[in-house]
């Protein structure tokens, strides 16, 4: 059954507004816990790498769930998938709310993620399914506003709640997502999909591979690396020979799509370092409470929310490469400046966070738009699900890796000559290394996508001049 294009367009505009609210809740659910990690670490006597599993476990399940829901959009209606996901999200929130031990917190976060991962899947599919390629950048920019606002108010709310009541109350906020369910039930399409087999074995192998390899990274265990590698090999064999694989390997023969995922993985991992490392820095070096940590992080997130749609408009009018280079420049400036002021007043950190967080927002818009344009219609669901999975696997890997670096405590190596306090060297070095990585990945993006875009532009100008 085909959906009327005019109805799709009207519903798309309405759904974008609802998506923004849902994404605010979803992003807050992740970022709020970044702010209270130092508090949780002290309460349960955990190291930075151990407490990072509040974020990492969430991201692992979020990653696998996003591609699973993306694949299921070819089998079930969007409204039914979203209903299931939001109800599961609420159940996980209740589990976290009543948790009295650390393992119970992790269980709550895992169940939350199993439900909440439907949100990024829908957030990627709605702009692609309801908007033409020429209008998709603005739609994705609107989606980015939800991310940015969540980043903006999440730290403040976390600080107020944890200071006034208890950090467990943060789980209550996630229950607000249920308010959107009646609207989704009314306006999301109810188109019947082709019933196909679901490769649960392949999905389990993929989930196991991601979880084991991230555990290996956190625990520095060579046997876990071996186990994760073996699991990955079995996953590759499964999708190669299964009649209906969890992920059709044919999609990876689309080279622009595959290169886009690789660049996305690194760029998102780099960007996600900002909301994870900043609260650690402000707590351990500047000894700020969660409330003041949120205040330091607020201006940058508000700026990203204000300019998010501008980024999407820039991608539509000037092309995705221009937005990628703009985002890369902002990230590099932000990282270099943060590397230089880690031991100075938090006011300087708040100022230079603006560059980094705005760059993070623009990069998310640019890469999602770039990847979506490499996909054919039949691969949109699983392709954008894979995109969401890659972003969250990258976020989890980044969190685990940086957590291990921070476990080392102080550093005697100083890459940036400006910081004078040895306790800040480790943070300064991380920021400087991230700036270098951004530059490298921006160059790779140019090689794969920028040159092609320039050639197409030149050909268009030549044809117009001939005409």
Secondary structure, 3 states (H helix, E strand, C coil): CCCCHHHHHHHHHHHHHHHHHHHHHHHHHHHHHHHHHHHHHHHHCCCHHHHCHHHHHHHHHHHHHHHHHHHHCCCCCHHHHHHHHHHHHHHHHHHHHCCCCHHHHHHHHHHHHHHHHHHHHHHHHHHHHHCCHHHHHHHHHHHHHHHHHHHHHHHHHHHHHHHHCCHHHHHHHHHHHHHHHHHHHHHCCCCCCCCCCCCHHHHHHHHHHHHHHHHHHHHCCHHHHHHHHHHHHHHHHHHHHCCCCCCCHHHHHCHHHHHHHHHHHHHHHHHHHHHHHHHHHHHHCCCCCHHHHHHHHHHHHHHHHHHHHHHHHHHHHHCHHHHHHHHHHHHHHHHHHHHHHCCCCHHHHHHHHHHHHHHHHHHHHHHHHHHHCCCCHHHHHHHHHHHHHHHHHHHHHHHHHHHHHHHCCCCCCCCCCCCCCHHHHHHHHHHHHHHHHHHHHHHHHHHHHHHHHHHHHHHHHHHHHHC
